[in-house]
């Protein structure tokens, strides 16, 4: 069953078409990779799906409902949650406080009541949820540490923990491995698999084709803002247009 349906989405910036007639679906419970070289339109597509940009044409459906005109916070409230290409954490807040802030959609009154002003019962429930997320993401031992003092890979993990605080049904990760060492990337990918196993569908944007080939159920390949190919990793690996785009015509020889 599709959890996300992108239907003919196009986005122009002036006379430049960044994304053109893009259509694909994300099935409930899968890890889907949105891949392509730099400038292929991956992040623009993410911004369109999550409401940070409005499409020039096309429609986006999430969990069966049309969300094309909804702002990002309303999409997040419905369970469509994202991280960003550049690390976005509250640098001077502790790890625990960052995760607590990410849970604001759970609390009537939003982020201000999440950080202060909860009833005793609400606060106890929120603390328990934060504890679960810290344990789940492996950050419990660093809960008191300021986010700015974390290693880079742990900051990226903290971003995922913050996003999980919103209880997503679909989690979109924009280049989660950017700047990571191989060891950090492996640990992050292990966490992503655990996220999916917990019942959250995942979409990854990255230009590291080899990494996503190993871990995604399906791939959507973009090139100059258009869908070049779609299918299982083995199919994408043999796709002639993908081979030509990544390796050049000499690959045929």
C-alpha positions, 0 to 999 in steps of 0.5 A, a space after each residue: 500500500 502506498 504511503 506516499 504518491 508523487 504525481 507529475 510534480 514539476 518545479 520551475 525557478 524562473 526559466 529553470 526547471 529543477 524538477 520535471 514531471 516526477 512521479 513515483 510511489 513509496 510503499 508502506 514499510 520499505 526503504 526507498 533511495 532517491 539518488 542521482 549526481 549532484 544537481 539532479 534535483 534530489 533535495 528540491 524533490 525532498 523540499 517539494 514532498 515536505 512542503 518547503 517548496 510549492 510545486 509549479 504543477 503536480 500533486 503529492 498524496 500522503 497516507 491517502 490524503 492530498 497534502 500538496 497545499 499543506 505547510 511543512 508543520 501540518 505535514 509533520 503533524 500527519 506523520 511526514 517528517 524529515 531531516 536536513 542535508 546540513 546538520 540542524 540541532 540546538 547546539 547549546 541544548 543538551 542531547 536530552 533537551 534536543 530530543 524533548 523539543 522534537 516531541 512537541 507535536 505530541 503536546 497540545 500547545 506546541 514546543 513552548 509547553 514541551 520545554 516548560 509548563 507541562 503537568 506532572 503527568 504530561 511531563 512523566 509521559 514525555 520523559 519516558 518517551 524521551 528515554 525510549 528514543 535515547 536508548 533506541 538511538 544509542 545516545 542515552 550515555 550522552 544525554 547531558 552533553 551539549 549537542 555542539 560537543 557531540 562528534 559529527 556522526 552523533 549529531 546526525 544520529 541526534 537529528 534522527 532522534 529529534 525527528 523520531 520524537 514527532 512519531 513519523 509514519 514516513 521519515 525522509 533523510 536528506 544525505 544522512 551519510 554526508 561527511 561521515 566516516 565509513 564506521 559512522 555511516 555503517 552505524 547510521 545505516 544500522 539505525 535506519 534499518 532499526 527505524 524501519 523495523 519499528 514501523 516507520 517507512 524511510 526515504 533516503 536522498 543521497 548521491 552515494 549509489 553504492 551505499 544505497 544499492 546495498 540497503 534500499 528495497 527500491 531506488 528512484 534515479 534522478 537526472 536533470 530533475 527527471 526520473 531516469 529509472 526506478 526499480 530494485 537495486 539489481 535492476 538499477 545496476 543493469 539499467 542502460 541509462 543509469 550505466 551511461 549516466 554514471 559511467 559514460 558510453 565507454 561502459 558498453 565497451 
